[in-house]
Structure formats: structure tokens, C-alpha cells
Amino acid sequence: MTETRLPLHSCSYTEDVFNLLGKRWMGPLIDLLLQRPARFSELHAALPALSKRVLSDRLSELSDLGQVEREVSPGPPVAVTYRLTESGQRLGPAMDALRVWAGAPVDDNGDLIPHTQATEHGTETDHSAPLT
């Protein structure tokens, strides 16, 4: 008996997601902004290997895509805060699922343990270990 094989189809939505998240530093930057709004200097301090130029480029890209908004508070000194839009916030469950897939600690129900609780209870995983 011959097996019938259906043709594979590429999903344009999947392509769009990975064109965005596949850019270097985009995932970690979104992850930081899911924690809370932050200023440019805070984002740079949290990702010191990320150059200021690339950080600025990524924030502009996210802004152009409607995922991040830039809030300017007149000074002095002028302060700029970056926050995820409602659309950007909807990335949270996907990022949580990726963390679990990567081995982040989960509770008995399989739900992600928040980072602060994981470090308090000594269940923090080694993020330098390769994914298997």
C-alpha cells in the first residue's frame, strides 16, 4: 500500500514571527520590556554586549512594527522610556512557552516559575548550558 503524503506549506505568519524574533538581540530585548517599561540606559545595562547603535536600531524596528512605544518626558533632563504596546504585550505567553521549552523551571502543573521566585527557591537554571 502506498502512503499518501500531503504537500508541505510554508506559513507566512511563521515567517513574519521569525523574521522579527530571529534578529540578533530582538528576543532578549522583548523579554526585558515584558518585565517593565525601561529607559535606553537600563536596557543597555541589562544587555551590555549589545551596542548602543544596534539597541537603537532594534527599538526603532519594534516601534515601526507597532510593538514598542517611546514616551518622552520633558526634562530637564529629557527622559525617554520604552514600553511594549498592547500588541507587544501579547508576545508574553509565546516568550513564556519558549522559556519552558528551553528548560526554565516550572511548578508541578508545568507553569513557568517567575524568575524572582526561582532564584529565591534555588531553582534557577544554568542559562549557559546548551539546549538539548
C-alpha positions in Angstrom: 0.0 0.0 0.0 1.3 3.4 -0.9 1.4 6.1 1.7 -0.2 9.4 0.6 1.9 12.4 1.6 0.3 15.8 1.7 2.4 18.7 0.4 4.1 21.0 3.0 3.0 24.6 3.1 5.0 27.5 4.4 3.1 29.8 6.8 3.6 33.5 6.1 2.8 34.2 9.8 5.5 31.9 11.0 7.9 33.6 8.6 6.9 37.0 9.9 7.4 36.0 13.5 10.9 34.5 12.9 11.9 37.5 10.7 11.3 39.6 13.8 12.4 37.4 16.6 15.3 35.9 14.6 17.1 39.1 14.5 20.0 39.2 16.9 19.1 40.7 20.3 15.4 41.1 19.5 14.2 38.3 21.8 16.2 39.4 24.8 15.1 43.0 24.3 11.4 42.0 24.1 12.0 39.8 27.2 13.3 42.8 29.1 10.4 45.0 28.1 7.9 42.3 29.1 9.3 42.8 32.6 8.5 46.5 32.7 9.0 49.8 30.7 12.6 50.8 30.7 14.9 53.6 29.7 17.5 53.2 27.0 20.4 53.2 29.6 18.6 50.4 31.6 18.2 48.3 28.5 21.8 48.8 27.6 23.0 48.0 31.1 20.9 44.7 31.1 22.4 43.7 27.7 26.0 45.1 27.9 27.2 43.1 24.9 24.6 44.9 22.8 26.0 48.0 21.1 24.1 51.3 21.6 23.7 51.5 17.8 22.1 48.1 17.5 19.9 48.7 20.5 18.7 51.9 18.9 18.0 50.1 15.6 16.1 47.3 17.3 13.9 49.7 19.3 13.2 51.7 16.1 12.2 48.5 14.3 9.9 47.4 17.1 8.4 50.9 17.2 7.9 50.9 13.4 6.1 47.5 13.8 3.8 48.9 16.5 5.3 46.6 19.2 7.1 49.3 21.2 6.1 52.9 22.1 8.5 55.6 23.0 7.5 58.0 25.8 9.4 61.2 26.1 9.2 63.1 29.4 10.4 66.7 29.1 13.3 67.4 31.4 15.4 68.7 32.4 16.9 66.2 31.8 14.8 64.7 29.0 13.9 61.1 29.8 12.8 58.5 27.2 11.0 55.4 28.3 10.3 52.4 26.1 7.3 50.2 26.7 5.6 47.4 24.8 2.3 48.3 23.2 -0.7 46.1 23.8 0.3 44.1 20.7 3.8 43.7 22.1 2.5 42.5 25.4 0.7 39.7 23.6 4.2 38.2 23.0 4.3 37.3 26.7 2.7 33.8 26.5 4.9 32.9 23.5 8.0 34.0 25.3 6.9 32.0 28.4 6.4 28.9 26.2 9.9 29.4 24.7 11.4 29.7 28.2 9.8 26.4 29.3 11.0 24.7 26.1 14.5 26.0 26.9 14.4 24.4 30.3 13.3 27.3 32.6 12.0 26.0 36.0 8.3 25.1 36.2 6.0 24.2 39.0 4.1 20.8 39.5 1.4 22.0 37.0 4.0 22.8 34.3 3.6 26.5 34.7 6.6 28.7 34.5 8.0 29.8 37.9 8.7 33.6 37.8 12.4 34.5 37.8 12.3 36.1 41.2 10.7 33.0 42.8 13.0 30.7 41.0 16.1 32.4 42.4 14.6 32.7 45.9 14.0 28.9 45.9 17.3 27.9 44.4 15.7 26.5 41.2 17.4 28.9 38.9 18.6 27.0 35.8 22.1 27.4 34.2 21.4 29.6 31.3 24.9 28.9 29.9 24.1 25.3 29.3 23.3 24.3 25.7 19.7 23.4 24.8 19.3 19.7 24.0 
